[in-house]
Each structure stands twice: as structure tokens, then as C-alpha cells.
């Protein structure tokens, strides 16, 4: 088994950035879901309610992060964009968090793009994975890193009339080799020189029904996944991991080796 893609999502809900090499920090892959948008009530925005977020393209530009929508580009420096920013109480699902707001001009750019008042925020307090107090995170749904096997998508696509791209599933690490859904049984593993532990399976939501290239909604893949990947009230596809030690770097081409399964 071998890493075929690495993807980081600096701003929650927006398009990811493909990497040849990813650095790890104490919150998982560096810059992953490090920022998010909130509405006037402090509630986070996601593609569930704002499919247009899928059309915001992100990139790393020198020391800044670039965001582009319909040819309009904004670049901000994470080191300076929040200096002196006001703190707010934000809500991410059932988590209530202290966050810090970005500069007014950055928030205005996003507000103009979305047609309503929104705020770009970063964490102002530590957040930890449920039942894993040693695993710190910023704004992912529930854990540090999402892993998905290409074989799992290949099996799904044999059941669909139209094949889907793996970007529907917004994984951080995609690997080739192994059997479909073999990742379900992973417990401890090494990717290159780096160690990871399984946290839980990923329950899927309506974001997977949004075409990440166009922002259009459909019914798949949830309708089909419901026929063979239903577990209780959840539809499972991919697994969450936490970084447990070893190296602090991942590369496309790294081998994935199980230490226990």
C-alpha cells in the first residue's frame, strides 16, 4: 500500500491543495482546517448549507494563503492577518469555541463573495478530539486526519452510473493497494517514518453529494452507499487517524505498513 495523494484544506469547506509533501504539527497536517468562516451568529459555514464554498480555490503563495473565486483573488498572511483581531464565541456542531477574527478587509472580501456578512476566524483556545485528550485539532469535523483507500472508491464507482472523483470525500491521505475498505480494520500503522493510530470510521454527510468542480448537488453517492455501507444511523467511508509520533513529514509515494490490524 502506498500514498497516492496528500491534500490539505486550509479553510474549512473550501477546495483543498494537493501536496507532494505534507508537514505534520500537533494538530495533524499543518494548516489543515486551520481557519473557518462564521456567520453573524458565530456558527460555522460548511458546504452543507453553502455549496458555493466548494468553488473557493485555495493555494499557498510565498508566506500567504491565496483564495480565488471567479477570478477574484485575495491573499492573506496568517502571521499578521489576525493581529489585534477581536475574539468571538463560535459554534462548530456542538462545540463552542473561542476564536479570533481576521482583519476587516479580509472579512469584507468573503462577505462580498458570499453576499452576506461572514467572518474568517482562527482558534483562540485548544480543542481536542472526543475521547482522545492527547489529540489536538483546529476545525476539522472530529479528528486530525482522514484516510481513504482508492480501492474503496473504485468499488463504489462500479455501482454508480457515473463515476465520482475522490475529491467528493475530502480526504487528507489517499492510498493505493489493498482491498476495498481495508482501512476499516487499520488500528496502528506507519506511513513512511510516521506513526498513526485509528480514531474512528468517518460517517458521511450531504457534502459528498456536491460536485466539487461545479458546486452542484445530487443524490449520489449517499443513495448507493446506503445499500452497502450503512452502520446504525451512519454511512461509513474512510477512517480518521491521529498522529502518534515518528517523523513529521509525509510524501506521495510513502509506503503504508500496518503494525496491528
Secondary structure, DSSP 8 states (H G I E B T S, - for coil): -EEEEEEE-SBTTS--EEESEEEEETTEETTTT-EEEE-TTSBB--TTT-GGGGG-EEEEETTEEEEEETTEEEEE-TTTTTTT--EEEEEETTEEEEEEE--HHHHHHHHHHHTS--EEEEESS-EEETTEEEEEESSSSSSSEEEEEHHHHHHHHHTSSS---GGGG--SEEEESS-TTGGGG--EEEETTEEEEEEEEEE--GGGGB-TTT--B-STTHHHHTTTSEETTEEEEEEEEEEEEE-SEEETT-BEEEEE-
